[in-house]
Amino acid sequence: MLYLRVYLYTIYYTLYLISSHIGGDISYATGYIAVWDFFLDMISPMSASVLYLTTVGNHESDYPDTASLYPTSTDSGGECGVCTTELIPMPAPATTNKPWWSYDVGLIHMVGMSTEHNYSIGSEQYIWLENDLKNVDRSVTPWIVFGGHRAMYLNSNYGGSTSSDLYVMDALIES
């Protein structure tokens, strides 16, 4: 019982030290650097004292003629992932056009995928994710926390378009 208590305390403490903004739509700056400045100033007391991890969403990445999975979307206001990956760098191998990553924190293996970039079977992100998860030593990091922007399961009865949510759900199920 003591072992379990220590184990759970370790998990709790590790999660306490991590602020995971896994989910994108980080600042909603959509091309306005002043909004990024305001947002980063607002989160600095917290992000200066804990690990701050995030993934890109449509408001950080999507724009025509980019690596985005949604080529007609202008949601990023032209940021194309540059502000996010330069202002809030994520663990390797994340880059502007390949913003997926993983990182071990104590007993937890954190994984951030990009639902805004190709993750279909055989894609670069899919192959990376498959290899990353295959190489997790569950005796060292028994917990895996996984996230991305667009939810796999979502009730989109908010009155807007549900097509992108259904697309992500279907693609993740097929993968």
Buried (B, 14 or more C-beta within 10 A) or exposed (E): EEEEEEEEEEBEEBBEEBBBBBBBBBBBBBBBEEBBEEBBEEBEEEBEEEBBBBBBBBBBBBBEEBBBBBEEBEBBBEBBBBBBBEBBEBBEEBBBBBBBBBBEBBEBBBBBBBBBBBBEEEBEBBEBBEEBEEEBEEEEBEBBBEBBBBBEEBEEEEEEEBEBBEBBBEBBEEE
